[in-house]
Amino acid sequence: MPNPRFTVALISISLIAFAGIAAGQAYPNKPIRLVTAAPGGNNDGTARILAQGISGPLGQPVIVDNRPAASGIVGTDAVAKAQPDGHTLLMVASTFTVVPATKSKLPYDAVHDLAPVGKVAQNSLLFVVNAKVPAKSLTEFVALAKANPGKYNYATPGAASQAHLLIELFSQKAGIKLQHIPYRGGAPAIQAVVAGDTEFSVISTLASLPHMKSGILRALATGSLTREAQFPDLPTVAEQGFPGFEAIQWIGLLTTAGTPKPIVERLNAEVNRALREPDLIAKLALQGLAPGGGSSEDFARTIVSDIKNWTEIAKTANIKSD
């Protein structure tokens, strides 16, 4: 005679599995809201490109909702507390992993309250100087800075920003002392280097390229681990005496923690499919971005690793955003 307890347990497991499959198959059953939480940059543009790429196959409109206030904390918290049904998504930049490393109190847990879907895009950062600085390479700039401690300033989009942490890390490794000048956003930071108010910065290819072509800015290195196809003669930071040093920005998609796995997997599959479309790739390229891709697990590991790394850098450099 069958064991009643075993029969009940078997039925329960079957019902749970069926519910998960049904949730994935029924999804989505209403418009999807895509919250963009990163202030400025390519976040909004990338969100709109991706929304167009996945809305058709999903059979529902994907509506972009900009909430960049408070370094993206407001928008991120809204998604962290949303219904875990996959109808509320979050587009973040790599700054998402900087915030928990520099701010002691947040209304959400970046690792446990959100479910990574996948990396959407990324771009390498360029180490640049105003063309009046007599350095043609990163090696030469380091030598100048060592010979003139505290003479050279660097601009960033703000204190405790990714650029701030990156340059502090580089300064530590290079054994140089630079003066930090924080600005309110990326555009004024770039303009400060263009105007010669500051001498050095780490900025995106797209933002720096027009000024490089005009001869106002000079690129000293790329932050990617391999040389960029559009700058084959520009050495990486790693090639110039700093093995393993990487400076990139990424943009990724998340949803609320607790969202059924079949839904997360469906979203990840649609994102990866969209990122293979030539039209979408071309649109990202216009923003200076390369397509991302990969599994949700890969993206989750990137987030955890980045938070750990930024936390160590912020602690060593005593950088806080509180």
C-alpha positions in Angstrom: 0.0 0.0 0.0 1.4 3.4 -1.0 2.7 5.6 1.9 0.2 8.5 2.2 2.9 11.0 3.3 5.0 10.1 0.2 2.0 10.5 -2.1 1.2 14.0 -0.7 4.8 15.1 -1.0 5.0 13.9 -4.6 1.8 15.7 -5.4 3.1 18.9 -3.8 6.4 18.7 -5.7 4.5 18.2 -9.0 2.2 21.2 -8.3 5.2 23.4 -7.5 6.9 22.4 -10.7 3.8 22.9 -12.7 3.2 26.3 -11.2 6.7 27.4 -12.1 6.3 26.2 -15.7 2.9 27.8 -15.9 4.2 31.1 -14.6 6.9 31.1 -17.3 4.4 30.2 -20.0 1.9 32.8 -18.9 4.5 35.5 -18.7 4.1 38.3 -19.6 0.4 39.1 -19.3 0.6 42.9 -19.0 2.9 45.7 -20.0 6.4 45.5 -18.6 7.9 48.5 -16.8 11.7 49.0 -17.3 13.1 51.4 -14.6 16.3 53.1 -15.5 18.2 53.9 -12.3 21.6 55.2 -13.4 21.9 59.0 -13.6 23.0 60.2 -17.1 25.2 58.3 -19.4 24.0 55.6 -21.8 21.6 54.0 -19.4 18.4 55.6 -20.8 19.4 55.1 -24.5 20.3 51.5 -23.9 17.0 50.8 -22.1 15.0 52.2 -25.0 17.1 50.1 -27.5 16.6 46.9 -25.5 12.9 47.7 -24.9 12.4 47.8 -28.7 14.4 44.6 -29.1 12.4 42.4 -26.6 8.9 43.9 -26.6 7.8 42.2 -29.9 8.9 38.6 -28.9 7.5 39.0 -25.4 4.2 40.2 -26.9 3.8 43.1 -24.5 5.0 46.8 -24.6 8.1 47.5 -22.5 7.7 51.0 -21.1 10.9 52.9 -20.0 10.5 54.6 -16.6 13.4 57.0 -15.7 14.2 57.3 -12.0 17.8 58.4 -11.7 17.4 60.4 -8.4 19.8 59.8 -5.5 22.5 58.0 -7.6 19.8 55.6 -8.8 18.8 54.5 -5.3 15.2 55.6 -5.6 14.6 53.6 -8.8 16.5 50.6 -7.6 14.5 50.5 -4.3 11.2 50.6 -6.3 12.2 47.5 -8.2 13.5 45.7 -5.2 10.1 46.2 -3.5 8.0 45.4 -6.6 5.8 42.3 -7.1 8.2 39.5 -8.1 6.5 38.6 -11.3 8.9 39.9 -13.9 6.7 42.8 -15.0 9.1 45.3 -13.3 12.7 45.4 -14.6 15.7 47.5 -13.7 18.4 48.8 -16.0 21.6 49.7 -14.2 25.1 50.8 -15.0 28.2 49.5 -13.2 27.7 52.4 -10.7 25.1 50.0 -9.2 27.9 48.1 -7.6 29.8 51.2 -6.5 26.9 52.6 -4.4 26.8 49.7 -1.8 30.6 49.9 -1.6 30.6 53.6 -0.6 27.3 54.1 1.2 26.8 52.4 4.6 23.0 52.5 4.6 20.7 51.6 1.7 17.0 50.7 1.6 17.7 47.5 -0.3 20.3 44.8 -0.5 22.0 44.9 -3.9 22.7 41.2 -3.9 19.7 39.6 -2.2 16.8 41.9 -3.1 17.3 41.9 -6.9 17.6 39.0 -9.4 20.2 39.5 -12.2 18.9 38.8 -15.7 21.9 39.6 -17.8 24.6 42.0 -19.0 23.3 44.1 -21.8 26.3 46.2 -23.0 29.7 47.4 -22.0 32.4 49.8 -23.0 36.0 50.4 -22.1 37.1 53.7 -20.5 40.0 55.8 -21.8 42.7 57.4 -19.7 42.9 60.9 -21.2 44.8 64.2 -20.6 44.4 67.7 -21.9 46.7 68.0 -24.9 48.8 70.6 -23.2 50.0 68.0 -20.7 53.5 66.9 -22.0 52.8 63.2 -21.8 52.3 60.9 -24.8 51.7 57.7 -22.8 50.4 56.6 -19.4 54.0 55.8 -18.5 55.1 59.3 -19.2 52.2 60.8 -17.3 53.1 58.7 -14.2 56.7 59.9 -14.5 55.4 63.6 -14.6 53.1 63.0 -11.6 55.9 61.4 -9.6 58.2 64.4 -10.4 55.5 66.9 -9.4 53.4 65.4 -6.5 50.0 67.0 -6.2 50.5 69.3 -9.3 48.0 67.5 -11.6 44.3 67.4 -11.0 41.7 64.9 -12.2 38.0 65.4 -12.9 35.3 62.9 -12.1 31.4 63.0 -12.3 31.4 63.2 -8.5 32.9 62.0 -5.2 32.5 58.2 -4.7 31.8 57.7 -8.4 33.3 54.8 -10.4 35.8 57.2 -12.0 36.9 58.4 -8.5 37.5 54.9 -7.3 39.3 53.8 -10.5 41.7 56.8 -10.5 42.4 56.3 -6.8 43.2 52.7 -7.4 45.4 53.6 -10.3 47.2 56.3 -8.3 47.9 53.8 -5.5 49.3 51.2 -7.9 51.4 53.9 -9.7 52.6 55.5 -6.5 51.5 59.0 -7.6 49.5 61.8 -5.9 46.8 63.5 -7.9 44.3 66.1 -6.7 40.6 65.1 -7.1 38.1 67.7 -8.5 34.6 66.3 -8.4 31.9 67.7 -10.7 28.2 67.2 -10.9 27.9 64.7 -13.6 30.0 63.4 -16.5 29.5 66.3 -19.0 31.0 69.0 -16.7 33.8 66.7 -15.7 34.7 66.1 -19.4 34.4 69.8 -20.1 36.8 70.6 -17.2 39.5 68.5 -18.9 38.7 70.0 -22.3 39.0 73.5 -20.9 42.2 72.7 -19.1 40.7 73.4 -15.6 41.9 69.8 -14.8 44.5 67.8 -16.6 43.4 64.1 -16.3 40.4 61.9 -16.3 39.0 58.5 -17.1 36.0 58.8 -19.5 34.1 56.8 -22.1 35.2 56.4 -25.7 32.1 58.1 -27.0 32.5 61.1 -24.8 36.2 61.6 -25.5 36.3 60.8 -29.2 35.2 64.2 -30.6 37.7 66.0 -28.4 40.5 63.6 -29.4 39.7 64.2 -33.1 39.9 67.9 -32.5 43.3 67.5 -30.8 42.1 68.9 -27.4 42.3 65.6 -25.6 45.0 63.0 -25.9 44.3 59.3 -25.0 47.1 57.7 -23.0 45.6 54.2 -22.6 42.5 52.1 -22.9 41.0 50.4 -19.9 40.2 47.2 -21.7 42.4 44.2 -21.2 43.0 44.0 -25.0 43.5 46.8 -27.5 40.4 48.4 -29.0 39.8 47.7 -32.7 39.2 51.4 -33.3 42.4 52.4 -31.5 44.9 49.6 -32.6 47.9 51.8 -31.7 46.6 52.8 -28.2 48.2 50.5 -25.5 46.1 49.2 -22.6 46.8 50.2 -19.0 47.9 46.7 -18.4 50.5 46.9 -21.2 52.0 50.0 -19.6 53.1 48.4 -16.4 49.9 47.5 -14.6 49.1 43.9 -15.3 45.4 42.9 -15.0 44.2 46.5 -14.5 40.8 46.9 -16.1 38.6 50.0 -16.4 35.2 49.3 -18.1 31.6 50.3 -17.6 28.7 47.9 -18.1 25.0 48.1 -18.3 22.8 45.3 -17.1 19.2 44.1 -16.5 17.7 42.9 -13.2 14.3 42.2 -11.8 12.9 41.7 -8.3 14.3 38.9 -6.2 11.8 36.0 -5.9 10.8 36.2 -9.5 10.2 32.6 -10.7 13.2 31.1 -12.4 11.4 30.3 -15.6 10.6 34.0 -16.0 14.2 35.1 -15.4 15.3 32.5 -17.9 12.8 33.7 -20.5 14.0 37.3 -20.0 17.6 36.2 -20.3 16.9 34.3 -23.5 15.2 37.3 -25.1 18.0 39.6 -24.1 20.6 37.3 -25.6 18.5 36.9 -28.7 18.1 40.7 -29.1 21.9 41.2 -28.6 22.6 39.1 -31.7 20.4 41.3 -33.9 22.6 43.4 -36.3 20.2 46.4 -36.0 20.5 46.4 -32.2 24.2 45.9 -32.3 24.5 48.9 -34.7 22.4 51.1 -32.4 24.6 50.2 -29.4 27.7 51.0 -31.4 26.4 54.5 -32.0 26.5 55.0 -28.2 30.0 53.6 -28.0 28.8 50.3 -26.6 29.5 46.6 -27.4 26.7 44.0 -26.8 26.9 42.1 -23.6 25.2 38.7 -23.2 25.8 35.6 -21.1 23.8 33.8 -18.4 22.0 35.4 -15.4 24.5 33.4 -13.3 27.4 35.0 -15.0 26.0 38.5 -14.4 25.3 37.6 -10.7 28.9 36.7 -10.3 30.0 40.0 -11.9 27.9 42.0 -9.5 29.1 40.2 -6.4 32.8 40.4 -7.5 32.5 44.1 -8.4 30.9 45.1 -5.1 33.7 43.2 -3.3 36.4 45.0 -5.3 34.9 48.5 -5.0 34.4 48.0 -1.3 38.1 47.1 -0.8 39.2 50.1 -2.9 36.8 52.5 -1.1 38.1 51.3 2.3 41.7 51.7 1.4 41.2 55.2 -0.1 38.7 56.2 2.7 36.1 57.1 0.1 32.5 57.4 1.3 29.3 58.9 -0.1 27.4 59.2 3.2 
